[in-house]
Amino acid sequence: MMLAGVLLFLALVLPGLPLGQWRAFTLDTAQFAFLISGLALAWDLLARTGQLSLAHGAFFGLGAYAAALSAPALGTIPALLIGGAVAAFSSLLLGLATLRLQGMYFAIATLAFSEVMRTLVLKAQFTGGSIGLPVQPAFGGAYPLGGYYLAVAVLAICTAASLLLSRSRFHYAMTATRQGEAVARVLGVPVVRVKLLTFTISAFLAGLAGGVYAMKTLFLSPYDAFGLGRAVEALVIPIFGGLYTTTGPLLGGLIIVSLETWLRLRIGEGYLVVYGVVLVLTILFLPKGLMSLFARRKGARHA
Amino acid sequence: MLRVTGLTKRFGGVVAAREVSLEVRAGEILAVIGPNGAGKSTLLNLLSGLLRPDAGRIEFLGQDITHTPPEVRAWKGLGRAFQIVQPFHEMTVRENLMVGALYGKPGTSLKAARQVVEQVIELTGLASKAETEAGELTLLEDKRLELARALCTQPKLLLLDEVMAGLRPAEAMEAVELVRRTQASGVTVLFIEHLMPVVRALADRVVVMDYGQVIAEGPYEAVAANPKVREAYLGRSA
């Protein structure tokens, strides 16, 4: 909680710091890191109900396309909300069809969903198809830091959602659903409804992050927006940082994205190798992620 | 309170429950006994809604719940403790109980749930373990937690699936005492049990199953003296 507050404060004041010639690069990297951390936080919410999603890259992409397409007519903020809503609505449909599936089967269904979405966007006319889609910057470019602060806002919203849900009664329903569905039902937890609601909230947040991403990159292609890489990132970060926590995905996202960016500068595509090594080492030595370094006592999960 | 008529469940060619009919009366403790594979656990799964019957009808408090999902049965006041204890391992004892207290009865506030949990912790003697993670409990404590969690849903009828299995005699008697206290607080109990001393000590009435069918019903002494029961149950296990 404390740490989350400190990080968000730093994010707010970062543009005002004397960063010299690195300023533009730092802000750009930070903005991307905030959005990916937000995506990771959203993914982690669903993970709390025991569902492994490979569709979060697609929700991110759907949000990006929906926001990009509706921004010229509606303006930035409504377009971002549309982006979240489109992602949420698609997750609702996907969830109604698949959330009765468990574990691996659900994961495979979400993977199929991602591929279908990518193909649809690729083949459709209004999305620009394989050529891609140019996007207007946030607020028509009226504020140079507009996109940056939108990313901070998205991260704040995702963090708040994650914290609130882990402190509410819903926390018990999510955890019980994850640890034993049959038992949870017998105790009165409506597990299908819990999973569906969580999935929808989670996809909404992913779509929101995607929309801001579109206004940052200024150009979308189906290969980038719906690539499997982002879906993998959405799950690697919480695993690296600490599953079912708020600080874990938040801190993990900032570290992983920074590391990735730095490695890209140093060794180009080779960064994927280092990325893989970091992941393997984490799983081997910190099975509960970075958070296990901070855990004050065994079982401290509410950080 | 609970009326079961003609309940049938097949698994492929095996008939795990064959036209089972029985009644649980408000306030009583009813034992369901029978040799291994007699269909007792299947019956409990049908009653709590984890399995769907192929035929038959289940009525609870005058309502047909044959096709009602498990969570809705819980809201109506049907509680269940499992034979193989299944605590939520990564939660503390108190958090485990909170799940039952919050969701077992719709509209329970966090505050009200905490009070229920406090009472049940008191009743079941789990106070010293309240903050322990469920994965670290001993078998006896696990069994207590299983029972306590079911109690937290504030059931009107509690289904207990061999909650004494694996306990030493002294521990089993402790658990018997717990079930008695539960009944005294106004809960009707249906329990499955292998240990005859426990059945004798607790049950107001006994239903005997064999090969998925009810073969006898009545007070413990009458049932124990029934030749059919002796043949099916005591005969084979000797």
HADDOCK unambig.tbl for C-alpha pairs under 7 A between the chains (distance, minus, plus):
assign (segid A and resid 169 and name CA) (segid B and resid 110 and name CA) 6.82 0.50 0.50
assign (segid A and resid 172 and name CA) (segid B and resid 99 and name CA) 5.61 0.50 0.50
assign (segid A and resid 173 and name CA) (segid B and resid 99 and name CA) 6.66 0.50 0.50
assign (segid A and resid 176 and name CA) (segid B and resid 88 and name CA) 6.49 0.50 0.50
assign (segid A and resid 179 and name CA) (segid B and resid 88 and name CA) 5.52 0.50 0.50
assign (segid A and resid 180 and name CA) (segid B and resid 88 and name CA) 6.74 0.50 0.50
assign (segid A and resid 185 and name CA) (segid B and resid 70 and name CA) 5.66 0.50 0.50
assign (segid A and resid 185 and name CA) (segid B and resid 71 and name CA) 4.76 0.50 0.50
assign (segid A and resid 186 and name CA) (segid B and resid 48 and name CA) 6.79 0.50 0.50
assign (segid A and resid 186 and name CA) (segid B and resid 70 and name CA) 5.27 0.50 0.50
assign (segid A and resid 186 and name CA) (segid B and resid 71 and name CA) 5.45 0.50 0.50
assign (segid A and resid 186 and name CA) (segid B and resid 74 and name CA) 6.04 0.50 0.50
assign (segid A and resid 186 and name CA) (segid B and resid 80 and name CA) 6.74 0.50 0.50
assign (segid A and resid 187 and name CA) (segid B and resid 71 and name CA) 6.55 0.50 0.50
assign (segid A and resid 187 and name CA) (segid B and resid 74 and name CA) 6.09 0.50 0.50
assign (segid A and resid 187 and name CA) (segid B and resid 100 and name CA) 5.16 0.50 0.50
assign (segid A and resid 187 and name CA) (segid B and resid 103 and name CA) 6.63 0.50 0.50
assign (segid A and resid 187 and name CA) (segid B and resid 104 and name CA) 5.39 0.50 0.50
assign (segid A and resid 187 and name CA) (segid B and resid 150 and name CA) 6.94 0.50 0.50
assign (segid A and resid 187 and name CA) (segid B and resid 153 and name CA) 6.49 0.50 0.50
assign (segid A and resid 188 and name CA) (segid B and resid 71 and name CA) 3.96 0.50 0.50
assign (segid A and resid 188 and name CA) (segid B and resid 72 and name CA) 6.61 0.50 0.50
assign (segid A and resid 188 and name CA) (segid B and resid 74 and name CA) 5.01 0.50 0.50
assign (segid A and resid 188 and name CA) (segid B and resid 75 and name CA) 6.08 0.50 0.50
assign (segid A and resid 188 and name CA) (segid B and resid 100 and name CA) 7.00 0.50 0.50
assign (segid A and resid 188 and name CA) (segid B and resid 103 and name CA) 4.98 0.50 0.50
assign (segid A and resid 188 and name CA) (segid B and resid 104 and name CA) 4.54 0.50 0.50
assign (segid A and resid 189 and name CA) (segid B and resid 71 and name CA) 5.84 0.50 0.50
assign (segid A and resid 189 and name CA) (segid B and resid 103 and name CA) 5.49 0.50 0.50
assign (segid A and resid 190 and name CA) (segid B and resid 71 and name CA) 5.80 0.50 0.50
